[in-house]
Amino acid sequence: MSDEKPSNDEDKPRRGFWANLPRGSIGRVLLLLLLLAAVVYLQRRSGDIAGCANKTFNLPPPPATGSSSGSRPSSAGTIRARVVLPDTATQ
């Protein structure tokens, strides 16, 4: 006769569900679920985000410069500059 006992699962101590999981896998699973929730949230709100970005990056149209006096042009949209060139005779 052999001294070996038949293998029986009841003889082994049972470990809990959390003890059977490898270390760090719970944190990874929670992180992946959090990222998935963020992607789904942003996907559902993509229309609102695009509309807000469109309003933000669009420049407002320039104001209409209608002249009230008729013949006199408005100076509100006119840019005046004076260009001064160095005198080449003194150099």
Backbone as XML, in Angstrom:
<?xml version="1.0"?>
<chain id="A" units="angstrom">
  <residue number="1" name="MET">
    <atom name="N" x="0.811" y="-1.179" z="0.000"/>
    <atom name="CA" x="0.000" y="0.000" z="0.000"/>
    <atom name="C" x="0.854" y="1.242" z="0.000"/>
  </residue>
  <residue number="2" name="SER">
    <atom name="N" x="0.250" y="2.265" z="-0.539"/>
    <atom name="CA" x="0.952" y="3.530" z="-0.674"/>
    <atom name="C" x="0.549" y="4.451" z="0.458"/>
  </residue>
  <residue number="3" name="ASP">
    <atom name="N" x="1.490" y="5.318" z="0.861"/>
    <atom name="CA" x="1.216" y="6.259" z="1.937"/>
    <atom name="C" x="0.526" y="7.539" z="1.424"/>
  </residue>
  <residue number="4" name="GLU">
    <atom name="N" x="0.371" y="7.646" z="0.125"/>
    <atom name="CA" x="-0.233" y="8.855" z="-0.447"/>
    <atom name="C" x="-1.736" y="8.846" z="-0.234"/>
  </residue>
  <residue number="5" name="LYS">
    <atom name="N" x="-2.237" y="10.017" z="0.148"/>
    <atom name="CA" x="-3.684" y="10.166" z="0.303"/>
    <atom name="C" x="-4.259" y="10.686" z="-1.007"/>
  </residue>
  <residue number="6" name="PRO">
    <atom name="N" x="-5.439" y="10.332" z="-1.339"/>
    <atom name="CA" x="-6.055" y="10.885" z="-2.547"/>
    <atom name="C" x="-6.259" y="12.394" z="-2.374"/>
  </residue>
  <residue number="7" name="SER">
    <atom name="N" x="-6.017" y="13.125" z="-3.456"/>
    <atom name="CA" x="-6.140" y="14.579" z="-3.413"/>
    <atom name="C" x="-7.604" y="14.956" z="-3.252"/>
  </residue>
  <residue number="8" name="ASN">
    <atom name="N" x="-7.850" y="15.742" z="-2.273"/>
    <atom name="CA" x="-9.214" y="16.163" z="-1.989"/>
    <atom name="C" x="-9.212" y="17.677" z="-1.820"/>
  </residue>
  <residue number="9" name="ASP">
    <atom name="N" x="-10.087" y="18.373" z="-2.535"/>
    <atom name="CA" x="-10.123" y="19.829" z="-2.468"/>
    <atom name="C" x="-10.578" y="20.338" z="-1.107"/>
  </residue>
  <residue number="10" name="GLU">
    <atom name="N" x="-11.290" y="19.541" z="-0.378"/>
    <atom name="CA" x="-11.790" y="19.986" z="0.923"/>
    <atom name="C" x="-10.683" y="20.052" z="1.961"/>
  </residue>
  <residue number="11" name="ASP">
    <atom name="N" x="-9.600" y="19.337" z="1.745"/>
    <atom name="CA" x="-8.503" y="19.362" z="2.696"/>
    <atom name="C" x="-7.688" y="20.655" z="2.597"/>
  </residue>
  <residue number="12" name="LYS">
    <atom name="N" x="-7.678" y="21.283" z="1.414"/>
    <atom name="CA" x="-6.909" y="22.508" z="1.226"/>
    <atom name="C" x="-7.661" y="23.687" z="1.827"/>
  </residue>
  <residue number="13" name="PRO">
    <atom name="N" x="-6.947" y="24.599" z="2.430"/>
    <atom name="CA" x="-7.634" y="25.780" z="2.968"/>
    <atom name="C" x="-8.151" y="26.645" z="1.820"/>
  </residue>
  <residue number="14" name="ARG">
    <atom name="N" x="-9.333" y="27.137" z="1.969"/>
    <atom name="CA" x="-9.930" y="27.975" z="0.928"/>
    <atom name="C" x="-9.483" y="29.413" z="1.127"/>
  </residue>
  <residue number="15" name="ARG">
    <atom name="N" x="-9.180" y="30.025" z="0.004"/>
    <atom name="CA" x="-8.819" y="31.439" z="0.031"/>
    <atom name="C" x="-9.991" y="32.218" z="-0.525"/>
  </residue>
  <residue number="16" name="GLY">
    <atom name="N" x="-10.143" y="33.430" z="-0.068"/>
    <atom name="CA" x="-11.241" y="34.266" z="-0.523"/>
    <atom name="C" x="-11.026" y="34.760" z="-1.948"/>
  </residue>
  <residue number="17" name="PHE">
    <atom name="N" x="-12.074" y="35.375" z="-2.487"/>
    <atom name="CA" x="-12.010" y="35.897" z="-3.846"/>
    <atom name="C" x="-10.929" y="36.955" z="-3.973"/>
  </residue>
  <residue number="18" name="TRP">
    <atom name="N" x="-10.866" y="37.879" z="-3.032"/>
    <atom name="CA" x="-9.896" y="38.981" z="-3.099"/>
    <atom name="C" x="-8.467" y="38.473" z="-2.923"/>
  </residue>
  <residue number="19" name="ALA">
    <atom name="N" x="-8.296" y="37.404" z="-2.198"/>
    <atom name="CA" x="-6.953" y="36.858" z="-1.994"/>
    <atom name="C" x="-6.458" y="36.125" z="-3.238"/>
  </residue>
  <residue number="20" name="ASN">
    <atom name="N" x="-7.356" y="35.623" z="-4.051"/>
    <atom name="CA" x="-6.956" y="34.910" z="-5.264"/>
    <atom name="C" x="-6.545" y="35.843" z="-6.397"/>
  </residue>
  <residue number="21" name="LEU">
    <atom name="N" x="-6.962" y="37.092" z="-6.341"/>
    <atom name="CA" x="-6.603" y="38.038" z="-7.401"/>
    <atom name="C" x="-5.144" y="38.457" z="-7.261"/>
  </residue>
  <residue number="22" name="PRO">
    <atom name="N" x="-4.455" y="38.605" z="-8.374"/>
    <atom name="CA" x="-3.070" y="39.079" z="-8.296"/>
    <atom name="C" x="-3.026" y="40.520" z="-7.772"/>
  </residue>
  <residue number="23" name="ARG">
    <atom name="N" x="-1.926" y="40.855" z="-7.135"/>
    <atom name="CA" x="-1.789" y="42.205" z="-6.586"/>
    <atom name="C" x="-1.762" y="43.239" z="-7.691"/>
  </residue>
  <residue number="24" name="GLY">
    <atom name="N" x="-2.428" y="44.347" z="-7.464"/>
    <atom name="CA" x="-2.434" y="45.438" z="-8.415"/>
    <atom name="C" x="-3.507" y="45.343" z="-9.477"/>
  </residue>
  <residue number="25" name="SER">
    <atom name="N" x="-4.116" y="44.189" z="-9.619"/>
    <atom name="CA" x="-5.114" y="44.050" z="-10.689"/>
    <atom name="C" x="-6.393" y="44.810" z="-10.338"/>
  </residue>
  <residue number="26" name="ILE">
    <atom name="N" x="-6.717" y="44.908" z="-9.069"/>
    <atom name="CA" x="-7.923" y="45.631" z="-8.669"/>
    <atom name="C" x="-7.773" y="47.108" z="-9.012"/>
  </residue>
  <residue number="27" name="GLY">
    <atom name="N" x="-6.609" y="47.657" z="-8.727"/>
    <atom name="CA" x="-6.359" y="49.061" z="-9.053"/>
    <atom name="C" x="-6.394" y="49.311" z="-10.546"/>
  </residue>
  <residue number="28" name="ARG">
    <atom name="N" x="-5.846" y="48.396" z="-11.305"/>
    <atom name="CA" x="-5.858" y="48.548" z="-12.767"/>
    <atom name="C" x="-7.279" y="48.476" z="-13.316"/>
  </residue>
  <residue number="29" name="VAL">
    <atom name="N" x="-8.061" y="47.550" z="-12.784"/>
    <atom name="CA" x="-9.446" y="47.414" z="-13.236"/>
    <atom name="C" x="-10.225" y="48.683" z="-12.914"/>
  </residue>
  <residue number="30" name="LEU">
    <atom name="N" x="-10.056" y="49.218" z="-11.718"/>
    <atom name="CA" x="-10.764" y="50.441" z="-11.343"/>
    <atom name="C" x="-10.318" y="51.619" z="-12.206"/>
  </residue>
  <residue number="31" name="LEU">
    <atom name="N" x="-9.029" y="51.704" z="-12.505"/>
    <atom name="CA" x="-8.523" y="52.782" z="-13.353"/>
    <atom name="C" x="-9.097" y="52.670" z="-14.769"/>
  </residue>
  <residue number="32" name="LEU">
    <atom name="N" x="-9.138" y="51.467" z="-15.310"/>
    <atom name="CA" x="-9.693" y="51.275" z="-16.648"/>
    <atom name="C" x="-11.189" y="51.592" z="-16.690"/>
  </residue>
  <residue number="33" name="LEU">
    <atom name="N" x="-11.916" y="51.227" z="-15.638"/>
    <atom name="CA" x="-13.339" y="51.559" z="-15.585"/>
    <atom name="C" x="-13.549" y="53.070" z="-15.492"/>
  </residue>
  <residue number="34" name="LEU">
    <atom name="N" x="-12.695" y="53.750" z="-14.753"/>
    <atom name="CA" x="-12.771" y="55.204" z="-14.642"/>
    <atom name="C" x="-12.483" y="55.867" z="-15.988"/>
  </residue>
  <residue number="35" name="LEU">
    <atom name="N" x="-11.465" y="55.379" z="-16.697"/>
    <atom name="CA" x="-11.163" y="55.917" z="-18.015"/>
    <atom name="C" x="-12.293" y="55.647" z="-19.007"/>
  </residue>
  <residue number="36" name="LEU">
    <atom name="N" x="-12.893" y="54.482" z="-18.930"/>
    <atom name="CA" x="-14.016" y="54.160" z="-19.804"/>
    <atom name="C" x="-15.198" y="55.088" z="-19.532"/>
  </residue>
  <residue number="37" name="ALA">
    <atom name="N" x="-15.468" y="55.355" z="-18.267"/>
    <atom name="CA" x="-16.560" y="56.265" z="-17.922"/>
    <atom name="C" x="-16.272" y="57.677" z="-18.432"/>
  </residue>
  <residue number="38" name="ALA">
    <atom name="N" x="-15.021" y="58.125" z="-18.350"/>
    <atom name="CA" x="-14.661" y="59.456" z="-18.845"/>
    <atom name="C" x="-14.823" y="59.540" z="-20.358"/>
  </residue>
  <residue number="39" name="VAL">
    <atom name="N" x="-14.436" y="58.499" z="-21.073"/>
    <atom name="CA" x="-14.567" y="58.495" z="-22.535"/>
    <atom name="C" x="-16.038" y="58.520" z="-22.938"/>
  </residue>
  <residue number="40" name="VAL">
    <atom name="N" x="-16.867" y="57.738" z="-22.273"/>
    <atom name="CA" x="-18.296" y="57.708" z="-22.589"/>
    <atom name="C" x="-18.932" y="59.059" z="-22.289"/>
  </residue>
  <residue number="41" name="TYR">
    <atom name="N" x="-18.557" y="59.678" z="-21.169"/>
    <atom name="CA" x="-19.095" y="60.994" z="-20.803"/>
    <atom name="C" x="-18.707" y="62.043" z="-21.838"/>
  </residue>
  <residue number="42" name="LEU">
    <atom name="N" x="-17.444" y="62.067" z="-22.236"/>
    <atom name="CA" x="-17.000" y="63.052" z="-23.217"/>
    <atom name="C" x="-17.616" y="62.785" z="-24.590"/>
  </residue>
  <residue number="43" name="GLN">
    <atom name="N" x="-17.829" y="61.540" z="-24.916"/>
    <atom name="CA" x="-18.456" y="61.203" z="-26.196"/>
    <atom name="C" x="-19.890" y="61.707" z="-26.240"/>
  </residue>
  <residue number="44" name="ARG">
    <atom name="N" x="-20.598" y="61.564" z="-25.153"/>
    <atom name="CA" x="-21.986" y="62.014" z="-25.125"/>
    <atom name="C" x="-22.096" y="63.532" z="-25.132"/>
  </residue>
  <residue number="45" name="ARG">
    <atom name="N" x="-21.096" y="64.212" z="-24.621"/>
    <atom name="CA" x="-21.131" y="65.675" z="-24.570"/>
    <atom name="C" x="-20.315" y="66.311" z="-25.683"/>
  </residue>
  <residue number="46" name="SER">
    <atom name="N" x="-19.927" y="65.544" z="-26.683"/>
    <atom name="CA" x="-19.050" y="66.071" z="-27.730"/>
    <atom name="C" x="-19.712" y="67.192" z="-28.522"/>
  </residue>
  <residue number="47" name="GLY">
    <atom name="N" x="-21.019" y="67.138" z="-28.731"/>
    <atom name="CA" x="-21.710" y="68.212" z="-29.435"/>
    <atom name="C" x="-21.644" y="69.525" z="-28.678"/>
  </residue>
  <residue number="48" name="ASP">
    <atom name="N" x="-21.861" y="69.465" z="-27.370"/>
    <atom name="CA" x="-21.786" y="70.676" z="-26.550"/>
    <atom name="C" x="-20.362" y="71.221" z="-26.497"/>
  </residue>
  <residue number="49" name="ILE">
    <atom name="N" x="-19.395" y="70.328" z="-26.412"/>
    <atom name="CA" x="-17.995" y="70.757" z="-26.358"/>
    <atom name="C" x="-17.592" y="71.408" z="-27.671"/>
  </residue>
  <residue number="50" name="ALA">
    <atom name="N" x="-18.020" y="70.817" z="-28.792"/>
    <atom name="CA" x="-17.688" y="71.398" z="-30.095"/>
    <atom name="C" x="-18.355" y="72.760" z="-30.272"/>
  </residue>
  <residue number="51" name="GLY">
    <atom name="N" x="-19.589" y="72.902" z="-29.830"/>
    <atom name="CA" x="-20.276" y="74.183" z="-29.928"/>
    <atom name="C" x="-19.597" y="75.256" z="-29.098"/>
  </residue>
  <residue number="52" name="CYS">
    <atom name="N" x="-19.176" y="74.890" z="-27.899"/>
    <atom name="CA" x="-18.477" y="75.846" z="-27.031"/>
    <atom name="C" x="-17.133" y="76.244" z="-27.638"/>
  </residue>
  <residue number="53" name="ALA">
    <atom name="N" x="-16.414" y="75.292" z="-28.185"/>
    <atom name="CA" x="-15.127" y="75.607" z="-28.804"/>
    <atom name="C" x="-15.328" y="76.465" z="-30.044"/>
  </residue>
  <residue number="54" name="ASN">
    <atom name="N" x="-16.394" y="76.217" z="-30.786"/>
    <atom name="CA" x="-16.674" y="77.010" z="-31.970"/>
    <atom name="C" x="-16.956" y="78.460" z="-31.592"/>
  </residue>
  <residue number="55" name="LYS">
    <atom name="N" x="-17.714" y="78.663" z="-30.529"/>
    <atom name="CA" x="-17.997" y="80.022" z="-30.063"/>
    <atom name="C" x="-16.732" y="80.698" z="-29.546"/>
  </residue>
  <residue number="56" name="THR">
    <atom name="N" x="-15.863" y="79.929" z="-28.922"/>
    <atom name="CA" x="-14.658" y="80.496" z="-28.332"/>
    <atom name="C" x="-13.670" y="80.948" z="-29.392"/>
  </residue>
  <residue number="57" name="PHE">
    <atom name="N" x="-13.474" y="80.138" z="-30.428"/>
    <atom name="CA" x="-12.430" y="80.431" z="-31.404"/>
    <atom name="C" x="-12.896" y="81.307" z="-32.567"/>
  </residue>
  <residue number="58" name="ASN">
    <atom name="N" x="-14.192" y="81.501" z="-32.720"/>
    <atom name="CA" x="-14.670" y="82.382" z="-33.778"/>
    <atom name="C" x="-14.499" y="83.831" z="-33.351"/>
  </residue>
  <residue number="59" name="LEU">
    <atom name="N" x="-13.953" y="84.648" z="-34.237"/>
    <atom name="CA" x="-13.827" y="86.065" z="-33.964"/>
    <atom name="C" x="-15.147" y="86.753" z="-34.262"/>
  </residue>
  <residue number="60" name="PRO">
    <atom name="N" x="-15.502" y="87.741" z="-33.469"/>
    <atom name="CA" x="-16.748" y="88.446" z="-33.769"/>
    <atom name="C" x="-16.594" y="89.251" z="-35.056"/>
  </residue>
  <residue number="61" name="PRO">
    <atom name="N" x="-17.661" y="89.424" z="-35.795"/>
    <atom name="CA" x="-17.557" y="90.196" z="-37.032"/>
    <atom name="C" x="-17.259" y="91.662" z="-36.711"/>
  </residue>
  <residue number="62" name="PRO">
    <atom name="N" x="-16.565" y="92.343" z="-37.596"/>
    <atom name="CA" x="-16.266" y="93.751" z="-37.317"/>
    <atom name="C" x="-17.547" y="94.566" z="-37.306"/>
  </residue>
  <residue number="63" name="PRO">
    <atom name="N" x="-17.572" y="95.607" z="-36.504"/>
    <atom name="CA" x="-18.793" y="96.407" z="-36.440"/>
    <atom name="C" x="-19.021" y="97.144" z="-37.760"/>
  </residue>
  <residue number="64" name="ALA">
    <atom name="N" x="-20.267" y="97.322" z="-38.095"/>
    <atom name="CA" x="-20.611" y="98.047" z="-39.323"/>
    <atom name="C" x="-20.253" y="99.515" z="-39.140"/>
  </residue>
  <residue number="65" name="THR">
    <atom name="N" x="-19.545" y="100.072" z="-40.095"/>
    <atom name="CA" x="-19.122" y="101.473" z="-39.994"/>
    <atom name="C" x="-19.948" y="102.309" z="-40.961"/>
  </residue>
  <residue number="66" name="GLY">
    <atom name="N" x="-21.174" y="102.523" z="-40.597"/>
    <atom name="CA" x="-22.037" y="103.363" z="-41.421"/>
    <atom name="C" x="-21.801" y="104.828" z="-41.079"/>
  </residue>
  <residue number="67" name="SER">
    <atom name="N" x="-21.728" y="105.680" z="-42.063"/>
    <atom name="CA" x="-21.492" y="107.102" z="-41.797"/>
    <atom name="C" x="-22.826" y="107.807" z="-41.657"/>
  </residue>
  <residue number="68" name="SER">
    <atom name="N" x="-22.933" y="108.587" z="-40.604"/>
    <atom name="CA" x="-24.183" y="109.294" z="-40.368"/>
    <atom name="C" x="-24.245" y="110.596" z="-41.164"/>
  </residue>
  <residue number="69" name="SER">
    <atom name="N" x="-23.078" y="111.185" z="-41.501"/>
    <atom name="CA" x="-23.093" y="112.457" z="-42.226"/>
    <atom name="C" x="-23.179" y="112.250" z="-43.736"/>
  </residue>
  <residue number="70" name="GLY">
    <atom name="N" x="-22.981" y="111.031" z="-44.226"/>
    <atom name="CA" x="-23.124" y="110.773" z="-45.645"/>
    <atom name="C" x="-21.817" y="110.868" z="-46.391"/>
  </residue>
  <residue number="71" name="SER">
    <atom name="N" x="-21.229" y="112.068" z="-46.560"/>
    <atom name="CA" x="-20.026" y="112.230" z="-47.367"/>
    <atom name="C" x="-18.744" y="112.070" z="-46.552"/>
  </residue>
  <residue number="72" name="ARG">
    <atom name="N" x="-18.825" y="112.230" z="-45.279"/>
    <atom name="CA" x="-17.646" y="112.161" z="-44.418"/>
    <atom name="C" x="-17.407" y="110.712" z="-43.991"/>
  </residue>
  <residue number="73" name="PRO">
    <atom name="N" x="-16.244" y="110.134" z="-44.321"/>
    <atom name="CA" x="-15.983" y="108.745" z="-43.908"/>
    <atom name="C" x="-15.714" y="108.671" z="-42.401"/>
  </residue>
  <residue number="74" name="SER">
    <atom name="N" x="-16.059" y="107.540" z="-41.837"/>
    <atom name="CA" x="-15.849" y="107.336" z="-40.409"/>
    <atom name="C" x="-14.372" y="107.055" z="-40.142"/>
  </residue>
  <residue number="75" name="SER">
    <atom name="N" x="-13.847" y="107.648" z="-39.102"/>
    <atom name="CA" x="-12.440" y="107.444" z="-38.766"/>
    <atom name="C" x="-12.258" y="106.314" z="-37.748"/>
  </residue>
  <residue number="76" name="ALA">
    <atom name="N" x="-13.349" y="105.638" z="-37.367"/>
    <atom name="CA" x="-13.246" y="104.577" z="-36.371"/>
    <atom name="C" x="-12.484" y="103.375" z="-36.923"/>
  </residue>
  <residue number="77" name="GLY">
    <atom name="N" x="-12.607" y="103.085" z="-38.205"/>
    <atom name="CA" x="-11.933" y="101.939" z="-38.777"/>
    <atom name="C" x="-10.659" y="102.304" z="-39.513"/>
  </residue>
  <residue number="78" name="THR">
    <atom name="N" x="-10.259" y="103.580" z="-39.486"/>
    <atom name="CA" x="-9.090" y="104.027" z="-40.228"/>
    <atom name="C" x="-7.849" y="103.935" z="-39.351"/>
  </residue>
  <residue number="79" name="ILE">
    <atom name="N" x="-6.793" y="103.390" z="-39.889"/>
    <atom name="CA" x="-5.516" y="103.326" z="-39.182"/>
    <atom name="C" x="-4.585" y="104.316" z="-39.850"/>
  </residue>
  <residue number="80" name="ARG">
    <atom name="N" x="-4.035" y="105.200" z="-39.063"/>
    <atom name="CA" x="-3.096" y="106.194" z="-39.594"/>
    <atom name="C" x="-1.710" y="105.883" z="-39.053"/>
  </residue>
  <residue number="81" name="ALA">
    <atom name="N" x="-0.735" y="105.946" z="-39.923"/>
    <atom name="CA" x="0.648" y="105.689" z="-39.520"/>
    <atom name="C" x="1.552" y="106.669" z="-40.244"/>
  </residue>
  <residue number="82" name="ARG">
    <atom name="N" x="2.616" y="107.028" z="-39.580"/>
    <atom name="CA" x="3.592" y="107.923" z="-40.188"/>
    <atom name="C" x="4.904" y="107.160" z="-40.256"/>
  </residue>
  <residue number="83" name="VAL">
    <atom name="N" x="5.444" y="107.033" z="-41.456"/>
    <atom name="CA" x="6.692" y="106.306" z="-41.650"/>
    <atom name="C" x="7.814" y="107.316" z="-41.745"/>
  </residue>
  <residue number="84" name="VAL">
    <atom name="N" x="8.812" y="107.130" z="-40.897"/>
    <atom name="CA" x="9.961" y="108.030" z="-40.892"/>
    <atom name="C" x="11.176" y="107.211" z="-41.324"/>
  </residue>
  <residue number="85" name="LEU">
    <atom name="N" x="11.786" y="107.607" z="-42.427"/>
    <atom name="CA" x="12.983" y="106.927" z="-42.917"/>
    <atom name="C" x="14.218" y="107.688" z="-42.452"/>
  </residue>
  <residue number="86" name="PRO">
    <atom name="N" x="15.281" y="106.986" z="-42.124"/>
    <atom name="CA" x="16.502" y="107.686" z="-41.712"/>
    <atom name="C" x="17.093" y="108.459" z="-42.904"/>
  </residue>
  <residue number="87" name="ASP">
    <atom name="N" x="17.681" y="109.559" z="-42.580"/>
    <atom name="CA" x="18.293" y="110.403" z="-43.611"/>
    <atom name="C" x="19.589" y="109.742" z="-44.066"/>
  </residue>
  <residue number="88" name="THR">
    <atom name="N" x="19.675" y="109.404" z="-45.349"/>
    <atom name="CA" x="20.858" y="108.723" z="-45.863"/>
    <atom name="C" x="22.004" y="109.694" z="-46.103"/>
  </residue>
  <residue number="89" name="ALA">
    <atom name="N" x="21.775" y="110.996" z="-46.167"/>
    <atom name="CA" x="22.820" y="111.990" z="-46.428"/>
    <atom name="C" x="23.712" y="112.177" z="-45.210"/>
  </residue>
  <residue number="90" name="THR">
    <atom name="N" x="23.169" y="111.977" z="-44.016"/>
    <atom name="CA" x="23.978" y="112.201" z="-42.808"/>
    <atom name="C" x="24.835" y="110.999" z="-42.459"/>
  </residue>
  <residue number="91" name="GLN">
    <atom name="N" x="24.587" y="109.884" z="-43.070"/>
    <atom name="CA" x="25.371" y="108.678" z="-42.712"/>
    <atom name="C" x="26.656" y="108.605" z="-43.452"/>
  </residue>
</chain>
